[in-house]
Amino acid sequence: MADQTDGPAPAGFKKVTEGKATILFPDTNEVFYNPIQEFNRDISIAAIRTWDEIYQEERSARLAEKKSRREANAAKRVAEGLEPLPEREFPEGSDPSATRGITILEALSASGLRSIRYAKEIPNVRHILTNDLEADAVTSIKRNAEFNGISPDLLKPNQGDAIDVLYQHRDPLKRYNVIDLDPYGTASPFIDGAVQAVSDGGLLCVTCTDLAVLAGTNYTETCYAKYGGHPVKAEFCHEVALRLVLNTLSISAARYKRHIVPMVSLSIDYYLRVFVRVYTSAAQVKLLGSKTCVAYVCTGCQSTYTQALGKATEGAKGNLKFGVSTGPPVDGRCEHCNNRFHIAGPMWGKELHSVPFIERMLKHVKDASHLYKTQPRILGMLSVCKEEIESPFYYTANGLSGTVRCTSIPLLHISSALLHQDYKVSGSHAAQGSIKTNAPPSALWDIMRSWVKLNPVKNIKPETTAGRILAVEPKTIANFEMHPDAKSESRKTNLVRYQVNPTKNWGPQARAGGANKRKADDDSAKPSKNGKTDKIKAEDAGEETSAPKAEADTAMNIDSATA
């Protein structure tokens, strides 16, 4: 099939080029296309290519191990005077050790751009099933595949309900190596089918754009209904959103004796994107309770404490024993400011990323700079993710300073003070000026008390949060001298760690037309006083109606608290 992308667009269409793909975009806009998501598509291609390299290496290692066992068994039979077992026969010309092409299922495709880029930019793809519910979208997929010279054997357009398509591929012989869920809104209706339809060791790529639900506190009932946990009003609300989605994936997989391993978990602009591998292991499923936690967040100073729901302890013979945790880890009121706590979760309580995976992904993106228009941002975001410590959640220098009503403490000062006390510290990709640390809240407030002694504040009322914190003398005087490790490698090399908004009115595009388009679950939407369902609009658009992302999208590569 000939590639027609160098020719003119047919009447009534315009050409849109992204990566190696050129699609025909109708002037009538009946099919959804969102250029803002180019970064999403770029990083997805990089993640799938990195996963494929690892997957093929693991397969080769398994085949080598099987061959070694067969040879050892054959030698043993010969030594015992027995006839060797017959070798397994394969069809003529086939090589069982050859690299095997991967299969991809894109459940919610729209224009087909993502699948076409996968077909043209991922070298080891054998088959892609490109699905959408709308007839107009499927027509667009067929038209664009033909325009790009992609054969139906490689990319197969399919019209169907995404949930039905996923459930049709639960059989291990029908599963796909990679499943991509990129809905408009929540991915929760598709997760149960996806964790069953992905192959063992396969990659599940999930996008959620409903951050008004996941990262705000105006729709807590909706969040619990969709994701089985509560969000929290805090600076780290976007990390909580990631952990809520990972917990939904983990619990859904556990019902089928499967478990997830996060590769990369990203909070990006107005949405989140996670890449997880799915394995079958009843033994690992037993650890789910110890990987799940709730968080107690002070409503005054945002001091945060986590509590695992279960525990797994090693017995005398090395076997694991499982039980419930004791708690809670806090009293009824915060020891620092005497305010009450909010409870967030249950949520995923373990690591968000795999550092070895990110390292390989970074190497691939550096070596393939010609493939990715958004390469600078990919390198910056992944570098920050690689540096993140495993301790959950984060504070910000501006937030800590605001709590005690003092002059803003520079980010490097607070990082140095923590490092001088032998605590770990890093930034978070989810927010500019953020501080992830394994230090307890008491250590952070001692640092802030030490800072206030150097930069006194006035007119602090004793009954306020700031007054109660500053009324206590610091147990340890902080050392603000610059620590050699205070500047991270990503900061030293001036990477684009926090991207500026590239266009005016930045955000999600309008939903594609079509009466049958599957929408996010709006059962909880209630009319406002003027009779309009503003709640539906906020949820569908992914607008952050509360707890906005702190400065993360307002500067290119400047930490707000480093002056």
N, C-alpha and C positions, 0 to 999 in steps of 0.2 A: 504494500500500500504506500503510495507516494506521499511525501511530506509537502503540504501546500502552504506552509507558513510564510514563505518568502513572497507569495503572490498577494494581490489585493484582496481586501475583505469583500464578500458578496454584498449586494445591496441590502440595506436594512441592518447591517452589522458593523461593528468596529472591532479592530484587533486589540487585544490586551496581552502584552508579553510579560511573563514573569518567569525567571529562571530560563530553562530551555523550552518552556511551553508557551505557545501562543494560542489563546482561545478567542472565539468569536462571541462577542458580547452583544446581545440584542439591544437595539435602541429603546425598545419598549420596557426593558428592565424587568421582564417576568421571571428571570432566574437570578438568584442571589449571588452577587460577587462582592467581596470585601477586600480592597487592596491593603487595608490596615493590617490584615492577617498575613502579610508576606513574611514577617518575622516568624510567625507560628509555623508556616509551611517550610521555611528554611531550616528552622531548628528541628522540625520533625524529620526532614530528610536526613539531616546529620545524625539524629538519634537512631533512625532505622538502619542507616549504613553502618554505624558503629556497632549496634546490636547484631547485625548480620555477620560482621567479622567475628565477633565473639561466639555467636551461635555455630558458625561453620567450624571454628577451632574446637569447640566442645564436641561437636559431632565427630570430627576427625580423631579426637582423643578417645572417644568411646569406641570407634571402629578399631583403632590400634589396640586398645585394651582387649577387645573381643578376639582379635587375631592372635594376640599374645597368649590368651587363655586357650584357644584352639590348638596352637602349636605346642603348648605345655601338655595339654591332654593327649595329643597325638604321640608326643615323645614318651609319655607315661605308658600308653598302650603298647607301644613298640617294646619298651623295656620289660613289660609283663608278658610279651609274646603274643599279644592280641592284634588282630587286624585293625588298621586305622579306620576311623569312621569316614564315610564318603563325604567329599566336599560338597557344599551347597552349590547348586548350579544356578547361574544367572543367564538371562537372555543374551544371545550373541551381540557383541558390541557394547554392552552395558558395563559400567564400572561402578560398583557400589561405593567405592571410596571417593568418587568424583564429587565436586561441590554440587549441592542440590539447590535448585532455585527456590526462592521463598514465595509464599502466597500472602496477599494483602486483601483485607475487606474494609472498604470505606463505607460505613453504614448510612451516612447522611451527606451526600456528595454535592448537591446543588449543581453548579456549572460543570463539575468534573475537573476543575483546574488542579486540585490536589492530586487526584489519581493520575492525571496526565503527567504531572511533574514527577510523581513516583515512578511511572513507567519509563520516563526519559532520563531520569537523574539517579536512579538506584540501579546499579548494573546487574544485580543478581535476582531480579524479579521474574518469576515464572508465570504468575497469573494474578490479576487484580479484579475483584468483584466490586463494581462501582454502583452503589444503590442510592435511590432516592424515591420518595413517595409520589412526587409530582410528575405527571406526564411531560410537562414542559421541560423540567430539569433533565429527564432521561433523554428527551430529544436533543437537548443541548449537549449532553455527554456524548451521544453518538456522533453528533455533528463535529464536536471538537476533537474527538478521538480520530475521526477520519481526516480532519483538517491537519492534524499533527502526524499522520501516517502511522498510526498505531493499530495493529491488527486486532480483531475481535478475540483471537486466542489469548492475547496478552491482557487486554482490558475489555471486560464484559460489562456493558451497561445492564442494569436491572431495576425494574420498577416494583417496589414492594415496601411494606411497612418494615422499618428497621428492626423492630422487636421480633417480628415473625422471621425475618431473614437470619437474625442471630440464633434464634431457637432452632432453626432448621439445620444449623451447623454445630450442634452440640456433640454429635457422634465423633469420637476421637479420629475416625478416618476422614471426616469432613471438616475438621477444624482448620482455621487459618493461622499462619505464623504470626501475622501482625493484624490487629484490629484497631481501626482509627475511629473514634467518636468525637465529632466536632459539631455539636448541635448549637442551635440558637437558643440559649438559655441553659437549663439544667440537663445533665447527662444521666440523672438518676433513673429514669424509666428504662434505660438501655443497659445498665450495668449488670443486672442479673444474667441476661443473655450473653453479654460480652465475656464475662469471666468463665462461662462454660464453652464458648465457641473458639477461644484462643488456644493454640496448641501448647503442650507442656514445654516450658521454657520460653514461650513466645512473648511478644511485646504488646502491651495494651496501652494505647495513647488516648488520653481523655482530656477534653476541654470542657470547662464550665464557665459561662459568662454571667451567671446570676449572682454577682457579688453583693448586690443589695440584700440578698438572702443569706449568703455565706459569711459576709464580712460586716454586716450591720446588725442592729438590734431592733429594727422595726418589724421584722418578720420572723421572730423566733419560733413561732408555731409552724411556719412553713419550712424553716430550716430543719426542725426536728422531724417533720413528716417526710421530707425528701432525703435527709442525710443521717437521721438517727442521732443527732446531737445538737447542742445549743451553741450559737456563736457567742462572742463576747465584745463588749464595748471597750476596746483597748487599742494602744498603738500597734500591737502585733496581731490585729484582727485578720490580716491577710495570711499570716502563717497558720492561724487557727483554721481559716478556710481550706488551706491545703490539707491540713491534718484531718478535717472532717470528711473531705472527699476520699482520702486514702483509707480512712476507717470504713467508709461505705464499701469501697472496693474489697477491703480485707474481709469484712464480715460476709459479704456476698459470696466471695470465693470459698470461705470456710464451710459454707453449707454443702459444698461439693468436694470436700476433702482437699481443697486447694489453698494455696497461700500466695501472697504477693511479696515482691522485693522491689522497693522503689529504686529506680535508676537516677531520674532527675525529676524534681518537683518545683515548678516555677510559678511565681506570681508575676503576671505580665500585664501592664496597662490596666485594662478593665476586665480581665479574665484570668483564669489560671489554666495551666497545662501540666499534666503529670504523665510520666512514662514509667510503667511498672512491668516487671516480668512476673509471669504467673506459672507456678509449679504445682504438681500434685504430690502431696505428702501429708498423710494423716498425723504423723509425728509432729510436724511443724505447726499444724493447725492447733494442736494442744497448747502452743505458746501464745495464742492470740490474746488471751486475757492479760498476760504480762506485758503485751505490746500495746495495750489499750489503756488510756488514762483519762482522768478528768483534771481540770485546772481550777484552782481557787484564786480568783483575781480580786484584789482589794479595790473597792469602789472609790477610795480616796487617793491612795498613792500608787496604785497598780502593782504593788508587790504581788508576786505570783508564785504559787506552789503547786506542784503536780502530784497526783496520786494514781498509781497503777491499779487497775481493777482486780487483777489477779497476780499471783506470784508463782514462780517455778524455782524450786530449790533442789540442789543436788544431794542425793542420799549417800549413805556410807559406801554403797556398791557402785556409785557413779550413775545410778538411775535418777531421773527427774521426778520430783513429787510436786503436785500442783495443789494450790489452795487459793483462798481469797485473802486480799490484803487487809491490814488493819488501818484504821484512820478515824477521822480525817487528820491531815497533817497540820491543821490550824485550829485556833480557838474560834469562838463566835465572832470576835472582833480582832482587827489587825493590831499586832503588837507595836507597830510603828506610828499609826495615826488614829487608831481606835474606830475606824470605819468598818462596815460589814463587807462580806465577800459575796461575789457572784460566782456561780459554778458554770464552767464551760465544758462542753463535751457530752458524752464520751467521744474521744478522738484518737487518732494514731499517735502513739507516744514514742516511737523510735525514730531512726534517722530518716531524713527526707531524700538523701542522695546517696549514690554509690560513688565514692571518690575514684576508684579505678576506672569506672565507666566514664566519668567526666574527663579524666585524664586522656583516655583514648579518644573521646569525642573532641576535645580541644586539639589534639594532634591532627585529627582528620580535618577539622575546620581550617586550621592553619595551612595544611598542605593543599587544600582545595579552595583557596580564596576566590578563584574565578567562578565558583558555583553559587556563591551566596552573596547577594547584594547587601544583606544585613550582617555581614561577617564581623565588623567591629563590635556591634552590640552583642552578638552571640559570644564572642571571645570575652567581652567584659562581664556579661552576666554569668557565664559558666565559670569564669575565674573566681568570682565572688562566691558562687555556690561551692566550689572546691575548697575554699578557705573556711567555710562555715563550720563551726564546732557543732557537736551533736546535741548540746543542751537545747531544750525547747525554748522558743519564744525569744523576744529581744526587748530592750529598752531603747530610747533615743536620748541623746545628750540634751536636746531641746525639751523633751518631756520631763526628764529628771530635774532640769533647771526650773521649768515652769512649776513643778510640784512644790518646790521650796521657795519660789518667787525670788530667785537670785539672778545675777548676771549669768548669761549662758556660758556653760563650761565647754571649752574646746574638746572635740572628740578625741584628739590625741592625748589630752591631759587625762581624761578618765580611763582611756585604754592603758596608758602608762601606769596609772595608779593601781589598776587591777593586776597588771603584769608584775609589778614590783611586789605584790602580795602573793605571787605564784598562782594566780587564777588564769584560766584560759580566756581568751577574748577574740572575737572576730566581728565582722559586720554581717549583715543579712542582705541578700539580693532583693528582699521584698520592700525595703525602706531605706532611703538615704539617711545618713547620720545615725544608723542603728548600731546597737551594741548587743551582741550575743555573748553570754558569759556563763560559766559554771559557778560564779560567786553567788552566795545567798543574798537576798535583799538587804539584810543587815549590813553587809560589807559595802554595798552601793550607797546606802544612806550615810554610812560613816565617811565615805569619800565626799559626798555632797556636804556634810557638816564641816569637813576640813576645808572644802572650797569656800564655804560661806565665811569661815574664820578669816580667810585671805581677802574675801570680797563681801564685806558685811552688808546686810539688808536691813531695811527700816520698816517700821509700822506693820510688823507681822503680829496678828492677833493670836493669842495663846490657844484659843479654842479651834483654830483652823488646822487643816492637814499640815501645812507648812510649819505652823507654830508648834504642834505636837512633835514633829520630827526634829526640829531644831532645838527643842527644849532639852534633848538628851545629848550629853557630851559624847564625842566619838571615842570608841574604845581603842581604835588604831588611827593615828594621824597619817593621812595619805601622803605618799611621795609623788609629786607631780613632775618630777624630772623626766625628761624624754627617755623612754625605754627603747633600746635598739630594735625591738620587735613590734613597736607600736604601729609602724607603717606596714601595711600588708603589701605583698608583692604586686597585687593588682593595682594598688594605689601608687606604688613606686614607678610602675611602668606606664602610668597615665592611660589606662584602658577606659573605654566608655562604659562605666559601671552603671550609671543611672541615666537613661535616655531622656532627652528633652522631647516633649510632644511635637511631632513633625508637622502637623497640620492644624489649622484652626478648627474648632468644634470637634476635637478628637474624641472618638468613641465608636460604638458599634453602629453599623449601617442599619437601614430599615429592613424588616423582614421581607423575604420574597413574597410575591403575590401567589394566590391559589387557595381555594376554599378548603382543600383537603390537607393542607400543610400541617404536620404534627406540631402541636404547640406544647410549651412547658405546662406542667400541671398548675392550673390557676384556681383550684378548688377553694383555696383559702382567701381569695381576693374578696374584699368587701367594698361597697360603694363609699365614697367620701361624702362629705356634707352636701356637696353640689350634685351628688348623684352619679358622678363619673368614677370609673374604676381606675383611679390613679395608681393603685397598688399593682395592678396587672402591668401597667406601662413601666413602672419602676423595675419590677422583677424581670420582665422580658428584655428591657434595654440594658440590664446589668448596671444600672446607675447606682453609684455609691451614695445612698441617701443619708447614711450616717457613717461615722468613723472613717473619714476619707483617708486615703493612703498618704502618709506623712511625707511631703516634699519629694517623694520618690520620682515623680514625673515632671518636676519643675526645673531640673538642672542637668547639665550634661555630665560633668565629671567633677563636681565640687561638693564636698561635704559641708552641710550648712553650719556645722558647729566647730569649724576648724580655724576660725579667725583668731 
